[in-house]
């Protein structure tokens, strides 16, 4: 899967989960700050990423994913 394909899927998950226009999602978007995500929202977002990409994201790794770009890079580096 290409970076662009992963980014598009992540942007769509963010759009649906945080009620943000997918066109406004970019690599620098901070999940906590820009999306005002609390710990429960972040956990749900991580679970959606795991389901969408068939990957396992540890709690420690999830805490280190701060931006959309970070999520995309994490998924790219952990593809099966």
N, C-alpha and C positions, 0 to 999 in steps of 0.2 A: 504494500500500500504506500502511495506517495505521501509526502508531507502535506501537499494540498488536499488530498482526500481525507487524511486524518484531521487536518484543521477544519475542513468543512463539517465533518461529523461532530467534532468537539463544539464548533460554533452553533450547530443545530441543537445539541444537548443544552448548551448554555441558554440559547434563545428560548427553548421550551421550559427549562427548569427555573430560570431567573426572570422570565418575561422581558427579555431584551431583544431588540431587533437584531437578527443574525448579521445584518450588514454593518452593525456598529461594533461587532466583536473583532478585536485585533490581538496580535501576539502580546502586546504590553498590558492588556486589560488585567487588572489585579482582581483575583477572585474574591478576596476578602474585602478590599477597600472599594473598588469600583462597583462591585455587585452587591455590596453590603451583606455578604454571606455570613451567617453564623455557623457554628460548628455542626449543627444538624444539617443545614443546607449543603455544606461542603461534603459531609459524609454521604448524603444522598447523591450528590453530583459524582463523587468517586465511585459509588456503586453503579451508577448509570454508565460511567466510563468502562468499568469492568465488564458489564453486560454487553455493551456495544462492541468492545474490542477483544473480548474473550481473554482478558488478562487479569492478573491478580495484583492489586496495589496495596502494599503493606501500610499500616497506619503511619509508620515513620516516614515512608516515601510520600504519602498523601499530605503530610504536614509540610513537606518541602516544596510542594507544587503550589506556587504563589500566583502564577500568571497563566493565561491561556497558552502562551508559547511554551511555558514550562510543562504544561499538561501534554501538549502535542509532542514535545521532545521526549518526554518520559514514555509515551506510548510507542513512538518510533523506535526507541532503544530497547523496548521490551516486547516487540512483536515476535510471535512464535515462529 
